[in-house]
Amino acid sequence: MGAGTTRTGLLARTARLARTARTARTGRLTRTARVAGVALVVGALFAGQPARADEGLATTATSRYVLDAKQTTVDAAVTIDLRNVAPDRGDVYFYYDAFTVPVPAGAEDLRARSAGTSLPVRLTPTQDPSTSLARISFPDLRYGRSRTIELTFSVPGEKPRDEDGTRVGPGYATFAVYGVGDPGSNRVEVVAPTDMTFDATSDDFTSSTEGATTTHVATTSTEEDGFWAVVSLRDPAKAEERAVEVSGNALLLNGFPDDPKWADFVADRVTTGIPALERLVGTPWPGGLERIREDASPSLRGYDGWFDPSDDEIVIGEGLDADLLFHELSHAWVSGERFDERWVFEGLAQVLAERTVRATGGEPADRERVSYRDEDAVPLNAWDGSASGRSEDVDAYAYPAAYTATSALLADLDDTELAAVVGAGIRGERAYDPPGTKDADGGRTSWSRWLDLVEVRGGVEDAAQVFQRWALTAEQRAQLAPRAEARAAFAAVDEGDGAWLPPEGLRDAMTAWDFERASSVNEKVAGLGPEAVEVQDAAARAGVDVPDPVRESYEQAEFDEQYAALGATLPAAATAVTAVGRAQDVAGQDRDPLSDLGVTVLGVEDLATDATGHLEAGALAAATEAATAASSRADRALLVGLALPVVLVLVLLSAVLVTRRLLRRRARRRAAAQAAAVEAAAVLAAQRSFLAQGIGPAEQVPPANADGSRG
């Protein structure tokens, strides 16, 4: 027949992201895969009624990619069996004279052979910088006939950060593989040294090891026209390792051996970035990171990079992207270990990354913006980070949405305010308590607690509206109205009790979003505010501190009986505080000497000290009693001071008189004793004389005459 008309069908493909995710990872998603779309082209020549190529040409193919032992090139061989299955229709017949195979853009030494004969191969570029099309021409292939073609080529790889994403270097390789066979007749093999880890955009590979090599095989079709995937191979032992000291911690940088520029860049940014992040989150570097690794694997999963706490490492690609690096570093603080919701820690990571870029002298890149009205929009609280919940469309919306929502929440906070809010979330603090207060179990921050922190600690008035637009499900949005009512009632209690915190029972109900319980507690404690203020005012007037037990009895009250007891405790506290203040005042006043004498005698200062001690211990009745006694005695101090000298004079006079009487008595007694002693001595002397003269004791001795004679 006459010449037919040539029609070429271009079946465009886009990269499919693997649908599995590492649940322990956090990362930043790219909107599209790094390796863009590829194309399979099947040319059909026909005359008359056109026929679809996939209906008229049966294709069986085996595509084998071998990374050589030196790991410098990838050698590829694609064996294709073609059979024309489009029958002739009367005088109309169909034939094929070319077949097109996608190959890496940098492919070299392309050769095609069939039945021992070389076939022409023409290489043309595509819109994807990593992909070219190899068009193989051959004689007309008529109905019922077959042809086997073997296409071979080598892939040397490009330099780091080239727009062509194909890489083959010492210890690593990243390249696209293509399978051009029909479904069920397609086989793709990747052969590499066993020491190399393997990752791919497809989960359809199975692996088998024989000796020093491992073969990774896929026999499925990613689309109806064939198979496409990007694979990544890496030998960890061949990484270039460098140690960096920052914030008292040593980090290891594992880069590709032929990419020292990456290691230089990361070392510089880590050294300046971590201290900046510490300031922005208000919390020291928490550790949990041992290495930062250069690898193409994240891009295969649709990420720029990720923080993997299970391996204590950050994995990022070769790009010199400070924003990305700081995003992943921030996950040391903001991650699923601290926050329940994925959008919260991903949004925070990006906001922190932007501020860190600015803090270290850089300019953040423009971020993709989305609308909560987009077709693919989902409530961010429904964004599931588990493997079963991943969806490329949802992720592609949710990552920029998380950033947009978080930016709207925190944009007006300065760095100090931001650190206060983010730090509180990291530490699991409760918004309605003082900074530093958290649950005993130190739990994670839920979305509801995060909203409270942003609104209460950050003072972001429209926080609830931002959550409503971007994050909340219909059921969660229904909670906002009762929350607003409960917050207004809480604010009234908080304002009405002066400088004190509302009771624990009310704060706990608000933290738990149990607004029914909050309303019940509010009714019981609302009337206590004036009495709490009276205690505080009494303390201010008296110049004393409110005793801790009194304040704690109010702030820590969480049961009905405690609320009821406060009705008596607070007035008693005001009375005690007033009494103790007066007692301290009168005890410390400047007085005249007589009054000071009276105060000392009456023990006023000791009583005032006792009253203060009782008050500090919360013994209100004892404090009031001692303070009242001190004040009462102080009122009598002058009288006592005046009376005391008179009493002392009288006591002294009495003492003098008594002393004189005692002295006289002692003198008389002493004279009598002396006379008796003289008389006794005389008698004794006479007795001694008689004995000397031989006169017995019984004889009567006459008295001596004047001349000394006797008788």
C-alpha positions in Angstrom: 0.0 0.0 0.0 1.0 3.6 -0.2 3.0 5.3 2.5 1.3 5.6 5.9 1.0 8.5 8.2 3.4 8.5 11.2 1.9 9.2 14.7 4.0 9.2 17.8 2.3 8.8 21.2 4.0 10.4 24.2 2.9 8.7 27.5 4.1 11.1 30.2 4.9 9.8 33.7 5.5 11.5 37.0 7.6 10.1 39.9 5.6 8.2 42.4 6.6 8.6 46.0 6.9 5.4 48.1 3.8 5.0 50.3 5.6 3.8 53.3 7.0 6.1 56.0 9.3 5.6 58.9 7.1 6.4 61.8 10.0 7.5 64.0 11.0 10.2 61.5 10.2 13.7 61.1 11.1 15.5 57.9 10.2 18.2 55.5 8.4 17.2 52.3 9.1 18.6 48.9 6.0 19.4 46.9 7.4 17.3 44.0 10.0 14.6 43.8 13.5 15.7 43.1 13.7 13.6 39.9 10.9 14.9 37.8 8.7 13.2 35.3 10.0 10.7 32.7 8.5 9.6 29.5 8.0 6.4 27.6 7.5 6.8 23.9 6.2 4.1 21.6 6.1 5.0 17.9 3.5 3.4 15.6 3.4 3.6 11.9 0.1 2.9 10.3 -2.0 3.4 7.2 -5.7 4.0 7.4 -7.4 3.4 10.8 -4.9 4.2 13.6 -4.2 1.7 16.3 -3.1 2.3 19.9 0.5 1.3 20.4 -0.1 -0.7 23.7 -2.8 -2.7 21.9 -0.7 -3.5 18.9 2.8 -4.2 20.3 3.5 -6.8 23.0 6.6 -5.9 25.0 8.7 -8.1 27.3 11.7 -6.5 28.9 14.5 -7.1 31.4 16.4 -4.0 32.5 19.6 -4.7 34.4 21.7 -2.0 36.1 25.0 -3.0 37.6 27.1 -0.7 39.8 30.7 -1.8 39.1 33.0 -2.9 41.9 35.0 0.4 41.8 31.7 2.2 42.2 32.5 4.7 39.5 29.9 3.9 36.8 26.6 2.1 36.4 26.5 -0.4 33.4 23.0 -0.9 32.1 21.6 -3.5 29.7 18.0 -3.5 28.5 16.8 -6.6 26.7 13.5 -6.0 24.9 11.3 -8.5 23.1 8.8 -6.9 20.7 6.0 -8.6 18.9 3.5 -7.0 16.6 0.0 -8.2 17.6 -2.0 -5.8 15.5 -3.6 -7.9 12.7 -3.9 -6.6 9.2 -7.4 -5.5 8.2 -8.0 -6.2 4.6 -5.7 -3.8 2.7 -4.7 -2.0 5.9 -1.7 -3.2 7.8 0.3 -2.0 10.8 4.0 -2.0 11.4 6.6 -0.6 13.8 10.0 0.7 12.9 11.2 2.3 16.2 11.1 1.9 20.0 12.0 4.6 22.5 13.6 3.9 25.9 14.1 6.5 28.6 17.7 6.6 30.0 19.6 8.8 32.4 20.5 12.1 30.7 24.2 11.5 31.0 24.2 8.0 29.6 27.2 7.2 27.5 28.3 4.6 25.0 24.7 3.8 23.9 24.6 0.7 21.6 21.6 -1.2 20.3 21.9 -4.6 18.7 19.4 -7.1 17.2 20.1 -10.4 15.6 23.8 -9.6 15.7 23.3 -6.3 13.9 23.8 -2.8 15.3 20.8 -0.6 15.2 20.7 3.2 15.0 20.2 5.0 18.3 19.4 8.7 18.6 19.4 10.4 22.0 17.2 13.4 22.6 16.7 15.4 25.8 13.4 15.9 27.7 12.1 18.6 30.0 13.5 16.6 32.9 17.2 17.4 33.2 17.9 13.9 34.5 16.2 12.0 31.6 16.8 11.6 27.9 15.1 9.4 25.3 17.0 6.8 23.3 15.1 6.1 20.1 16.1 2.8 18.5 15.2 2.4 14.8 14.8 -1.0 13.0 13.3 -2.4 9.8 9.5 -2.6 9.7 8.0 -5.0 12.2 4.8 -6.4 10.6 2.0 -8.3 12.3 3.0 -11.6 13.9 6.7 -10.9 13.7 9.1 -10.5 16.7 12.3 -8.7 17.3 14.7 -8.8 20.3 16.8 -5.7 21.0 19.6 -5.3 23.5 20.4 -1.7 24.5 23.5 -1.1 26.5 24.9 2.1 28.0 26.9 3.4 31.0 26.0 6.0 33.6 28.9 8.0 35.0 26.9 10.4 37.2 27.2 14.1 37.6 28.9 16.4 40.1 27.2 17.2 43.4 24.4 19.8 43.1 24.1 19.5 39.3 20.6 19.9 38.0 20.8 16.3 36.7 20.1 14.2 39.8 22.1 11.2 38.6 25.1 10.5 41.0 27.8 7.9 40.9 30.7 8.4 43.3 32.9 6.7 45.7 30.7 4.8 48.1 27.3 6.1 46.7 25.1 6.2 43.7 21.7 7.6 42.8 20.0 7.0 39.5 16.7 6.3 37.8 15.8 2.8 36.5 13.3 2.1 33.9 11.3 -1.1 33.0 9.7 -0.9 29.5 7.8 -4.2 29.5 4.1 -4.7 29.7 2.5 -5.6 33.0 3.5 -9.1 34.0 6.3 -9.1 31.4 8.6 -6.6 33.1 11.7 -7.2 35.2 14.1 -4.6 36.6 17.3 -5.6 38.3 19.8 -3.5 40.3 23.1 -5.2 41.2 25.4 -3.7 43.7 28.0 -4.7 46.3 26.4 -6.2 49.4 28.0 -3.7 51.7 25.9 -0.9 50.2 22.5 0.0 51.6 19.6 0.2 49.2 16.6 2.5 49.0 14.2 3.3 46.3 11.0 5.3 45.5 9.3 1.9 45.0 8.7 -0.7 47.6 8.3 -3.4 45.0 12.0 -4.5 45.1 13.0 -7.8 46.7 16.6 -8.5 47.4 18.8 -11.7 47.2 22.5 -11.9 48.1 25.1 -14.1 46.5 28.6 -13.6 47.6 29.8 -10.1 47.5 26.8 -8.8 45.5 23.1 -8.3 46.1 20.5 -8.2 43.4 17.4 -6.1 44.0 14.5 -7.1 41.7 11.2 -5.5 40.8 8.7 -7.3 38.5 5.7 -5.0 38.8 4.7 -2.0 36.8 4.3 1.4 38.4 2.0 2.4 35.6 0.3 0.6 32.8 3.2 1.3 30.4 6.1 0.1 32.5 8.1 0.6 35.7 10.0 3.7 37.0 12.0 4.3 40.2 14.9 6.1 41.5 17.3 4.0 43.6 20.0 5.1 46.1 23.0 3.0 47.1 25.4 3.9 49.8 28.4 2.3 51.5 28.6 3.8 55.1 32.2 2.7 55.4 33.3 5.0 52.7 31.8 8.2 54.2 34.1 11.2 54.9 33.8 11.7 58.6 34.4 15.0 60.4 33.8 15.9 64.1 32.3 19.2 65.1 32.2 20.5 68.7 29.1 22.7 69.5 27.3 23.5 72.8 29.5 21.0 74.6 28.5 18.2 72.3 30.5 16.4 69.6 28.6 15.8 66.3 29.9 13.7 63.4 29.4 14.8 59.8 29.3 12.0 57.3 29.6 13.3 53.8 30.4 11.9 50.4 34.2 11.6 49.9 34.1 13.7 46.8 32.0 16.5 48.3 34.0 18.4 51.0 32.0 21.5 50.3 29.0 19.9 51.9 30.9 19.1 55.1 32.3 22.6 55.2 28.9 24.2 54.8 27.2 21.9 57.4 30.0 22.4 60.0 29.7 26.2 59.7 25.9 26.3 60.0 25.7 23.8 62.8 28.3 25.8 64.8 26.2 29.0 64.6 22.8 27.6 64.2 22.5 25.4 67.4 23.2 28.3 69.8 20.7 30.5 67.9 18.1 27.7 68.2 18.8 27.4 71.9 17.8 31.0 72.3 14.7 30.7 70.1 13.3 27.7 72.0 14.4 28.9 75.5 15.9 25.5 76.2 19.5 24.2 76.0 20.5 21.7 73.3 18.8 18.4 74.4 21.3 16.1 72.7 20.0 12.9 71.1 21.9 13.6 67.9 25.2 11.9 67.0 25.6 12.5 63.3 24.5 14.4 60.3 24.7 12.3 57.1 24.7 13.2 53.4 22.4 10.9 51.5 20.0 10.9 48.6 17.5 8.6 50.4 15.2 11.4 51.8 14.5 12.7 48.3 13.4 9.3 47.2 10.7 9.4 49.9 9.6 12.8 48.9 11.5 14.6 51.7 14.4 17.1 51.7 15.7 15.4 54.8 14.7 14.0 58.1 15.6 13.7 61.8 15.7 10.0 62.8 15.8 9.7 66.6 15.9 6.0 66.4 19.4 6.3 64.9 20.3 9.6 66.5 21.0 11.2 63.1 19.9 13.8 60.6 19.8 12.7 57.0 19.8 15.3 54.3 20.8 15.6 50.6 23.7 17.3 49.0 22.0 20.7 48.8 23.7 23.6 50.7 20.4 24.6 52.3 20.7 26.3 55.7 16.9 26.4 56.0 16.6 22.7 55.7 19.5 22.0 58.1 18.0 24.2 60.8 14.6 22.7 60.2 15.9 19.2 60.9 18.1 20.4 63.8 15.0 22.0 65.5 13.4 18.5 65.6 15.8 17.8 68.4 13.4 20.0 70.5 10.1 20.0 68.5 9.1 16.5 67.5 6.6 13.8 68.1 8.2 13.1 71.4 7.1 16.5 72.7 4.0 17.4 70.7 1.0 15.1 69.8 0.2 16.7 66.4 2.4 16.4 63.4 1.4 19.8 62.0 2.4 21.5 65.3 6.0 20.2 65.4 6.5 20.4 61.6 5.1 24.0 61.5 7.3 25.0 64.5 10.4 23.4 62.9 9.9 25.6 59.8 9.2 28.8 61.7 12.3 28.2 63.9 14.4 27.4 60.8 13.4 30.7 59.3 14.3 32.7 62.4 17.6 30.9 62.7 18.5 31.7 59.1 17.9 35.3 59.9 19.7 35.1 63.2 22.8 33.7 61.5 22.8 36.4 58.8 20.9 34.6 56.0 17.7 35.3 54.1 15.1 32.6 54.2 13.7 31.3 50.9 10.2 32.0 50.0 7.9 29.3 51.2 5.0 27.7 49.3 1.7 29.0 50.4 -1.6 27.1 50.4 -5.1 27.9 51.4 -7.4 26.1 53.8 -9.9 26.2 51.0 -7.7 24.2 48.6 -9.2 21.1 47.1 -6.7 18.8 48.9 -7.1 20.6 52.2 -7.7 18.5 55.3 -8.0 19.6 59.0 -4.4 19.5 60.2 -5.4 17.7 63.3 -6.5 14.8 61.0 -3.0 14.7 59.4 -1.8 11.3 60.3 1.9 10.7 60.4 1.7 6.9 60.5 2.6 4.7 57.5 -1.0 3.7 56.9 -2.1 7.3 56.9 0.3 8.8 54.4 -0.9 10.3 51.2 1.2 12.2 48.8 -1.6 14.7 48.1 -2.3 15.2 51.8 1.4 15.6 52.6 1.8 18.0 49.7 -0.9 20.2 51.3 -0.2 19.6 54.9 3.4 20.6 55.1 3.0 24.1 53.7 -0.3 24.4 55.6 1.4 23.6 58.9 3.9 26.3 58.2 1.3 28.8 57.1 -0.9 28.2 60.2 2.1 28.3 62.6 3.4 31.5 61.0 -0.1 33.1 61.5 0.0 32.0 65.2 3.5 33.2 66.1 4.4 35.9 63.6 3.8 38.8 66.0 5.9 37.3 68.8 9.4 38.6 69.2 12.2 36.1 69.9 11.8 36.3 73.7 8.1 35.8 73.6 8.5 33.0 71.1 11.0 31.2 73.4 8.6 31.5 76.3 5.8 29.8 74.4 7.8 27.2 72.5 9.8 26.3 75.6 6.6 25.8 77.6 5.3 23.5 74.9 8.6 21.5 74.8 8.5 21.1 78.6 4.9 20.1 78.7 3.8 23.0 80.8 0.2 23.9 81.7 -1.0 27.3 80.3 -3.1 28.3 83.3 -0.3 27.7 85.8 2.9 29.7 86.4 5.8 29.1 84.0 7.7 26.0 84.9 4.6 24.1 86.1 3.9 20.8 84.4 2.2 17.5 85.0 3.9 15.0 87.2 4.3 12.6 84.3 5.8 15.3 82.1 3.5 14.4 79.2 3.5 15.7 75.6 1.7 18.8 74.6 -1.6 18.1 72.8 -3.1 20.5 70.3 -5.6 21.8 72.9 -2.7 22.6 75.3 -0.8 24.2 72.5 -3.7 26.5 71.7 -3.9 27.4 75.4 -0.2 28.2 75.6 -0.3 30.3 72.5 -3.3 32.2 73.7 -2.4 32.5 77.4 1.4 32.7 77.5 1.8 34.3 74.0 -1.2 36.6 74.2 -2.3 35.7 70.7 -5.9 36.9 70.7 -6.9 35.2 67.4 -5.3 31.9 68.1 -8.6 30.0 68.3 -9.7 31.4 64.9 -6.4 30.2 63.3 -6.9 26.8 64.8 -10.5 26.8 63.6 -9.5 27.6 60.0 -6.6 25.3 59.7 -6.5 22.5 62.2 -9.8 21.5 63.8 -12.3 18.9 62.8 -16.0 19.6 63.0 -16.3 18.0 66.4 -13.3 19.9 67.7 -14.7 23.2 66.4 -17.8 22.6 68.4 -15.7 22.9 71.6 -14.6 26.4 70.9 -17.9 28.1 72.1 -18.0 26.4 75.5 -14.3 27.0 75.8 -14.7 30.8 75.2 -17.5 30.9 77.8 -15.3 29.0 80.3 -12.3 31.2 79.6 -14.4 34.3 80.3 -15.6 32.9 83.6 -12.0 31.9 84.5 -10.7 35.4 83.7 -13.3 36.8 86.0 -12.2 34.6 88.9 -8.5 35.3 88.1 -9.1 39.0 88.2 -11.3 38.8 91.3 -8.8 37.1 93.5 -6.0 39.6 93.2 -2.5 38.4 92.7 -3.3 34.8 93.5 -3.9 31.9 91.1 -7.4 30.6 90.8 -7.9 27.3 92.7 -6.3 24.2 91.3 -9.6 22.5 90.7 -10.5 25.3 88.2 -7.1 25.4 86.6 -7.1 21.6 86.1 -10.6 21.6 84.6 -9.5 24.3 82.1 -6.3 22.5 81.2 -8.3 19.3 80.5 -10.9 21.2 78.5 -13.6 19.9 80.9 -15.7 22.9 80.7 -18.7 21.4 82.5 -16.5 20.7 85.5 -15.0 24.2 85.2 -18.4 25.8 85.3 -19.3 23.8 88.5 -16.0 24.8 90.2 -16.4 28.4 89.1 -19.8 28.6 91.0 -18.1 27.4 94.2 -15.1 29.6 94.1 -16.3 32.8 92.5 -17.5 34.3 95.9 -14.1 33.6 97.5 -12.3 36.3 95.4 -13.2 39.3 97.7 -12.1 37.4 100.8 -8.8 36.4 99.1 -8.3 40.1 98.1 -9.0 41.1 101.7 -6.2 38.8 103.0 -3.8 40.3 100.5 -4.9 43.9 101.3 -4.7 43.2 105.0 -1.1 41.9 104.5 -0.2 45.0 102.5 -1.6 47.3 105.2 0.1 45.4 107.9 3.4 45.2 106.1 3.6 41.5 106.4 3.7 38.6 103.8 0.7 36.5 103.3 1.7 33.1 104.9 2.4 30.4 102.4 -0.1 27.9 103.9 -2.9 30.5 103.6 -2.2 31.2 99.9 -1.7 27.5 99.2 -4.9 26.6 100.8 -6.7 28.8 98.2 -4.5 28.1 95.2 -4.3 24.3 95.7 -7.9 23.8 96.6 -9.5 21.2 94.3 -12.3 19.5 96.3 -15.7 20.8 97.4 -14.8 20.5 101.1 -11.7 22.6 100.5 -13.7 25.3 98.8 -16.2 25.3 101.7 -13.4 25.5 104.3 -12.0 28.6 102.6 -15.1 30.5 103.6 -13.9 30.4 107.2 -10.1 30.2 106.6 -9.8 33.4 104.6 -11.6 35.7 107.1 -9.6 34.2 109.9 -6.4 34.8 107.9 -7.3 38.4 107.3 -7.9 38.8 111.1 -4.6 37.0 112.0 -2.6 39.0 109.4 -4.0 42.3 110.8 -3.3 41.3 114.4 0.2 40.1 113.7 1.0 43.2 111.7 -0.1 45.4 114.6 1.8 43.3 117.1 5.0 43.6 115.0 4.4 47.3 114.7 4.0 48.0 118.4 6.8 45.6 119.3 9.2 47.5 117.0 8.1 51.1 117.9 10.6 53.7 119.2 9.7 54.5 122.9 10.8 56.5 125.8 13.0 54.6 128.3 10.1 54.0 130.7 7.9 52.5 128.0 10.8 50.4 126.7 11.2 49.1 130.3 7.6 48.2 130.4 7.7 46.4 127.0 10.7 44.4 128.1 9.1 43.5 131.4 5.8 42.5 129.8 7.5 40.3 127.1 5.8 42.1 124.2 8.5 41.4 121.7 8.6 37.7 122.5 4.8 37.5 122.1 5.0 39.3 118.7 7.7 36.9 117.6 5.6 33.9 118.6 2.6 35.4 116.7 4.7 35.8 113.6 5.9 32.2 113.8 2.3 30.9 114.3 1.1 32.9 111.3 3.9 31.6 109.0 3.0 28.1 110.0 -0.7 28.7 109.3 -1.8 28.5 112.9 -4.2 31.4 112.6 -5.9 31.1 116.0 -2.6 30.9 117.9 -1.2 33.8 115.8 -4.2 36.0 116.6 -4.1 35.2 120.3 -0.4 35.8 120.7 -0.6 39.0 118.6 -3.6 40.3 120.5 -1.8 39.7 123.8 1.3 41.5 122.5 -0.7 44.5 121.5 -2.6 44.6 124.8 0.5 44.4 126.9 2.2 47.1 124.8 -0.7 49.4 125.7 0.3 49.0 129.4 4.0 49.4 128.9 4.2 53.1 130.1 2.3 52.4 133.4 4.5 49.4 134.0 7.6 51.5 133.2 6.5 54.2 135.6 5.6 51.9 138.4 8.7 49.8 138.2 11.2 52.4 139.5 9.1 53.1 142.6 8.8 49.4 143.3 12.5 49.0 142.9 13.2 51.9 145.4 10.8 50.4 148.0 12.4 47.1 147.4 15.8 48.6 147.9 14.8 50.5 151.2 13.2 47.3 152.5 16.4 45.5 151.7 18.5 48.2 153.5 16.3 48.0 156.7 16.4 44.3 156.7 20.1 44.3 156.2 20.6 46.7 159.2 18.5 44.6 161.5 20.4 41.5 160.4 23.7 43.3 161.1 22.6 44.4 164.6 21.5 40.9 165.5 24.7 39.5 164.2 26.7 42.1 166.3 24.9 41.2 169.6 25.3 37.5 168.9 29.0 38.1 168.2 29.5 40.0 171.6 27.7 37.4 173.6 29.7 34.7 172.0 32.9 36.6 172.7 31.9 37.1 176.4 31.1 33.4 176.8 34.4 32.6 175.2 36.3 34.8 177.7 34.5 33.3 180.6 35.1 29.8 179.4 38.8 30.6 178.8 39.1 31.9 182.4 37.5 28.8 183.9 39.8 26.6 181.8 42.9 28.5 182.9 41.9 28.1 186.6 41.4 24.5 186.2 44.8 24.1 184.6 46.4 26.0 187.6 44.7 23.8 190.2 45.9 20.7 188.4 49.4 22.1 188.4 49.3 22.5 192.2 48.1 19.0 192.8 44.6 19.9 193.8 42.1 17.4 192.7 39.1 18.3 190.9 36.8 17.5 193.8 38.7 19.7 196.4 37.4 23.1 197.4 40.1 25.6 196.6 39.9 28.8 198.6 40.3 32.0 196.8 43.8 33.5 196.8 44.7 36.2 199.3 46.0 39.6 198.5 49.5 38.4 199.1 48.9 35.4 196.9 48.5 33.0 199.8 45.4 30.9 200.3 43.4 30.0 203.3 
